[in-house]
């Protein structure tokens, strides 16, 4: 067990000082390459040295201690904090809760195709948006609910076997009001009448 003395972020290596060995400092030792999660200076780490001397070895990583206490504990709990600040960004699952939690300030998924197969999709948020060359929402029943629902675009097409629109207000197309427009009958001498 030793304390991180310096970190080489580009090389994935670090130097370790052993306080119980007259503050001896190792050469740069590599960390395990299963993930990139570099320690910081003064972190306590566990080091595995090879039999041929202290010049060769691998830093296995940090370990729990009185100064590095688990932010959460319990049987059946898996938690991976991606940030050094507990809870800021993490992956979490606990047996019995049946929820896999992926949380962070912002989450960005990069993929050519995202396929979700589930029985229920739901969510809440202050602002939810989708943008793309073509966005399709398809289902046996699709509802848009809100205090204010806005549809805008260069072209909007609505087609169905049955269309029902109810509410108050007016419909205006090409500057002509459906509610207040007037039209002239084709017969000579007839007056204009207001649409009902």
C-alpha angles and dihedrals in degrees: 000000000000145000125257110253101178137352130221101200095182094051097040091235138116141187121239128207120209109211091190091056100059091279092296112181122214127222115258107299125194124242123225110282099217088101140000108246109134121200124231132235113287093023114138111236139177116238128196111207123198119239093253094072146288092293092079126051149103130254106230094192144249123328136201115271141148088282095042105046121175109259089220134012143184145116115293093018124136116184130166115186108203092188126057086231104083114244096006094107122359152138114231139177132166126188111248095025092074093205126120106204122203110179138169142134089270130001120205122188117197115194142124092233130020112194120185120187112185143129095234134027117185140148147157133219146145091251128013120181140171125195131178146123088270125011117186128188112188133174146127087262123019120183130186110196130177147116087260124019116187126190116185136161145121088271131016120186124189118182130164142139088252126021120189123181120177133172143079127292133056142286117227122189123176087352093302118124117224090204102042107025124120129211135195121234115233094234112100116254096017120130127238115263131206117242117250 
